[in-house]
Amino acid sequence: MKVSQSLSIPLYPNTGSRGSAGANPSLHRVQGRNKSPGRVPAHRRAHTHTYQAHTRDNLGSPMHLICMSLDCGRKPMQTQGEHANSTQGGPGKRTQVSLLRGSSATHWATVPPYMKVTTKKNYWKSFVMRAEQPNFKEVVNISYGDFHAMGMKYITFVRQILAASAYPELLKSRQLPVDVEQRIVQFFKDWGKQSIGCYSEDFGISCVRRNVARFIEERDGGIACDRENIYITNGATNGLQVQYTKKVYCQIMQRTGVLVPVPSYTRFRLMVLEAGGVNVPYYLNEGHSWALDMTEMKRALKCAREHCSPKILYLINPGNPTGQVMSRKTMEGVIKFAAEEKLFLVADEVYQDQVFGDNCSFLSFKKVLFEMGSEYRDNVELVSLNSVSKAYLGECGFRCGYLETINIDPEAITQLRILITSSSFPSISGQIVLDILMKPPQPGEPSYEIFNKEKTFIMNTLARNSKLAVQTINALPGLRCNPIQASISATHCATVPPQSHHALDLYPGLFYCMQLLEETGIVLDPGTGFGENDGRDHIRYMNRPDTRRKHTQTRGEHANFTQGGPGK
């Protein structure tokens, strides 16, 4: 029996309480109206925004709606007193808050999900006082991967297509390139509708799914791809939500375990918790450029089986937030491991178009799987994901991506289709952007020269800034960073003076990020937000087009900070 079949469940099961061994029980929703204590400075709002950004896009998503329907077995919302106790835990207590939305009376908890909140009152008083008279002129948020918010220019061809598809009268102006006009006319002809205001088909517009299948075939060297296995969703995150809503609840006594890399994508771990699953961390090997260690993965699986039923192996390639690219040998080892242990593979491949490391190239898990022979090709279950948000397009706001299913049990596919049908349709504008990503302008077409110039500039900028980031970080005392091979993030290790963070009872990485924000206005993410709790202190940095002056600014602040004492 396939893993997906063993995980098949009714659409709305009665799950009861979500608490069990291995899961973090500190999931709080704060009841009451969102009353502001007064004016909040811009950089303090930016810091709060950083924590909220990890979960805000899940509102109204299939995952959110279904989890709310499954929440009938839980106790009512925690009172304000309970919340106060949970967020003011005593010495040694680490509190984790999941930002969930329940009703109009529920507001966002602005407590960081990875923050140890027991601190010295004098520090917080000073923290508030400094907020009123900051030492900087602007807030620079490089804590999350919103390309356009960080200054990246859009691709002209994409915006021309979007503008004319939304307002077809522009086609009469004859100011657009011929291939733009032809592309729009052909799109509406293939779709069979005449306005982007119409509903989409349940699993995505047929012609877009066809182009996705063609893209995958070309990417993987001719390996066949059936468009019936392609499902277009409102972003790759939504695709993950649909998959885990279907899989995590199972009709067995133990809850489903999900093997998750550390460091890893923050929102994914929250999704697993919200769906009632158990996050099973396996640690990447920083000493070998964040490589996946099979010995560590086997250890994690063995430990997990003591308190849950591990069924799913989540992989990120290229890595986020670590920026590494898996080798073929590593991928083959993972596939063999999944086959032996009967694990369901989920490959997050949203950074596949952003590989720029020396001697690095992207290989999809599907390609490697199919080239390993029928023993694996016909049996290992795999779901792979891609998105328009993280490619060179960087179109996060259009919320569109796709997932491809391979070797999934037919009964599980039926449930997947039911879940997708019951959720919101993928947006038409997002699918148009996805269609461009899958089928960009080709050499000889009128728009190709400008398109290729803009794409090349973006890729070169990301590669240049990645190298600059690594050079800057490694030149600073107490910091070290592996070379970045792909994506837009760097995770570096920080050595923070113990007398500083110990006196304040804060995680070192969080303390460093708070100090950097107060002194420079630069917002970074501490590594504890990416699942680390083993004593390592890491910080994530996101590349942006105008980072050179920020590197210089950070260099001076870091030197001052590492020489400071308890009162710094």
C-alpha positions, 0 to 999 in steps of 0.5 A, spaced: 500 500 500 502 506 498 504 512 503 498 516 500 493 511 500 495 510 508 494 517 509 487 518 505 482 521 510 475 523 510 475 531 507 472 533 514 474 528 520 473 529 527 480 530 530 479 532 537 485 535 540 492 537 537 496 536 542 501 530 543 508 528 544 513 531 539 509 537 537 509 544 540 503 545 545 504 553 545 499 555 540 495 561 542 490 565 539 489 572 543 482 574 544 480 581 544 480 587 540 487 590 537 488 596 541 494 600 540 498 603 546 500 609 542 504 611 536 509 605 534 515 608 530 516 605 523 522 601 524 518 597 530 512 596 525 517 593 520 520 589 526 513 586 527 511 586 520 517 581 519 514 576 524 507 577 521 509 576 514 511 568 515 503 567 516 499 573 513 498 570 506 495 563 509 488 567 511 482 564 507 487 559 504 484 552 504 489 550 509 486 555 514 479 554 512 479 546 513 484 547 519 478 551 522 473 546 521 477 541 524 478 545 530 472 543 533 475 539 539 480 544 541 478 549 547 476 556 546 481 561 545 486 562 550 484 568 555 488 574 556 491 571 562 493 565 559 496 569 553 500 573 558 503 567 562 505 563 556 509 569 553 512 571 560 515 564 561 520 563 567 527 562 566 529 556 561 522 556 558 522 557 551 515 560 548 513 559 541 507 562 538 503 560 532 499 566 529 492 564 527 486 567 525 479 565 528 474 570 528 473 578 527 475 578 535 482 575 534 488 579 532 495 578 531 499 576 536 506 580 535 510 576 539 516 573 535 514 565 534 522 564 536 523 569 542 525 567 549 521 573 552 523 573 559 528 579 559 530 585 563 525 591 564 531 596 564 533 593 557 526 594 554 525 601 557 531 603 553 529 599 547 522 603 547 526 610 549 531 609 543 525 607 538 523 614 539 529 617 537 532 612 532 539 613 529 537 612 522 533 615 516 530 609 513 528 602 515 531 596 510 527 590 511 532 584 508 528 579 512 524 576 507 524 575 499 519 580 496 524 582 490 519 588 488 519 591 495 526 590 495 527 594 489 527 589 483 524 592 477 519 588 473 520 584 467 517 589 461 514 583 457 510 581 463 507 587 465 505 588 457 501 582 457 498 583 464 496 590 462 493 588 455 489 582 458 486 586 463 484 592 458 484 589 451 483 596 448 490 597 449 491 592 443 488 597 438 493 602 440 498 598 436 504 601 441 505 594 444 510 589 440 507 584 435 508 578 439 505 581 445 498 582 441 499 575 438 500 572 445 494 575 448 489 573 442 492 566 442 491 566 450 484 568 450 482 563 444 485 557 447 482 559 454 475 560 450 473 566 455 474 573 453 475 576 460 480 575 466 474 577 470 472 570 469 473 564 473 478 559 472 477 551 471 478 548 478 485 545 477 488 551 472 486 553 465 488 547 460 492 551 456 497 554 462 497 546 464 499 544 458 505 549 457 507 547 464 507 540 462 512 542 456 516 546 460 517 540 465 519 536 459 524 540 456 527 542 463 528 534 464 531 532 458 524 529 454 521 525 460 514 525 459 509 530 463 502 529 463 498 535 464 493 531 468 498 531 473 499 538 474 495 542 479 495 550 479 494 553 485 495 560 489 502 560 490 507 554 492 505 555 499 498 554 497 500 547 494 503 545 500 497 547 504 493 542 500 498 537 500 498 537 507 491 538 509 490 531 505 496 527 508 497 529 515 490 527 518 490 519 518 486 514 521 491 511 526 493 512 533 499 516 532 499 523 528 503 523 522 510 525 522 514 530 517 521 530 516 523 537 515 530 540 514 533 545 519 534 551 517 528 551 513 522 555 510 518 558 516 511 557 514 512 550 512 513 548 519 507 552 521 503 549 516 504 542 519 503 544 526 496 547 524 494 541 520 496 537 526 502 534 524 509 533 528 515 536 525 521 532 525 527 536 524 533 533 521 539 538 521 543 540 515 551 539 515 553 547 515 560 544 515 559 541 508 555 547 505 549 545 508 549 538 505 544 533 506 547 528 511 543 521 510 546 519 517 542 525 520 536 523 516 536 516 519 537 518 526 531 523 525 527 518 523 529 513 528 527 518 534 521 520 530 518 513 530 518 513 538 512 518 538 509 519 531 508 515 525 513 519 520 510 519 513 513 525 509 520 527 507 520 535 505 526 537 501 528 544 499 532 544 493 535 549 492 535 551 499 531 556 503 534 559 507 541 556 506 542 557 498 545 550 497 544 546 491 543 538 492 548 534 487 545 528 483 549 523 488 545 526 494 538 526 491 539 519 489 541 517 496 534 521 498 530 517 493 533 510 495 532 512 503 525 514 501 523 507 498 526 503 503 522 507 509 516 508 505 516 515 505 512 520 501 517 525 498 515 533 497 520 537 493 520 544 494 523 547 488 521 554 487 528 557 486 530 552 480 531 558 476 536 562 481 542 557 480 549 561 480 554 558 484 560 555 480 560 548 478 552 548 480 546 546 476 539 544 478 536 537 477 529 536 479 527 530 483 523 528 478 529 527 473 533 524 478 528 519 480 526 517 472 533 516 471 534 511 477 530 505 473 523 502 474 525 500 481 524 507 483 521 510 477 514 506 478 514 506 486 517 512 489 511 517 491 513 525 489 510 531 489 514 537 486 512 545 487 514 551 483 512 558 483 512 565 480 514 568 486 521 566 487 523 565 479 527 571 476 520 574 475 519 575 483 512 576 482 510 575 489 503 579 489 500 574 483 500 568 488 501 563 483 504 556 482 503 549 481 505 542 483 506 536 479 504 529 482 508 522 481 506 515 482 500 518 487 495 513 489 488 514 485 484 514 491 489 520 494 488 524 487 481 524 488 481 527 495 486 532 492 482 534 487 476 534 492 480 539 496 482 543 490 475 544 488 473 546 495 478 551 495 479 558 491 480 558 484 487 560 482 487 567 479 487 568 472 492 574 472 497 569 476 496 564 471 498 569 465 504 570 469 505 563 470 504 562 463 510 567 461 515 563 466 513 557 463 513 559 455 518 566 455 519 570 449 524 566 444 530 568 440 527 571 434 521 574 437 520 582 437 520 582 445 526 577 446 532 582 446 529 586 452 526 580 455 533 577 455 537 583 457 532 584 463 532 577 465 540 577 465 541 583 469 537 580 474 540 574 475 547 577 474 545 582 480 543 576 485 549 573 483 554 579 484 550 581 491 551 574 493 558 574 493 558 581 496 554 578 502 559 572 503 565 576 502 562 582 507 560 577 512 566 573 512 570 579 513 567 581 520 569 578 526 565 573 529 561 571 523 562 566 518 558 564 511 558 558 506 558 560 499 551 561 496 550 557 490 542 559 489 536 563 491 537 569 494 538 568 502 544 567 506 544 563 513 551 565 516 553 563 523 554 569 529 558 569 535 555 574 540 558 576 546 555 572 551 555 577 557 550 581 552 545 576 551 546 572 557 544 578 561 538 580 558 536 572 557 535 573 550 537 568 544 543 570 541 541 571 534 535 575 536 539 579 540 544 581 535 538 582 530 534 587 535 541 591 536 542 591 528 535 594 527 536 599 533 542 602 530 542 601 523 534 600 521 536 594 518 531 588 519 534 581 519 531 574 521 535 570 527 536 563 525 531 560 531 526 562 526 528 557 522 527 551 526 534 551 530 534 550 537 541 546 538 545 552 540 547 554 534 546 562 532 545 563 525 542 569 522 538 570 515 540 575 510 536 576 503 539 579 497 537 586 494 539 590 488 542 596 492 545 592 498 552 595 497 552 601 501 548 596 507 554 592 507 558 598 509 553 600 514 553 593 517 560 592 517 561 598 522 555 597 526 557 589 527 564 591 529 561 596 535 556 591 537 561 585 538 566 589 542 560 591 547 558 589 554 552 588 558 549 595 557 550 595 550 
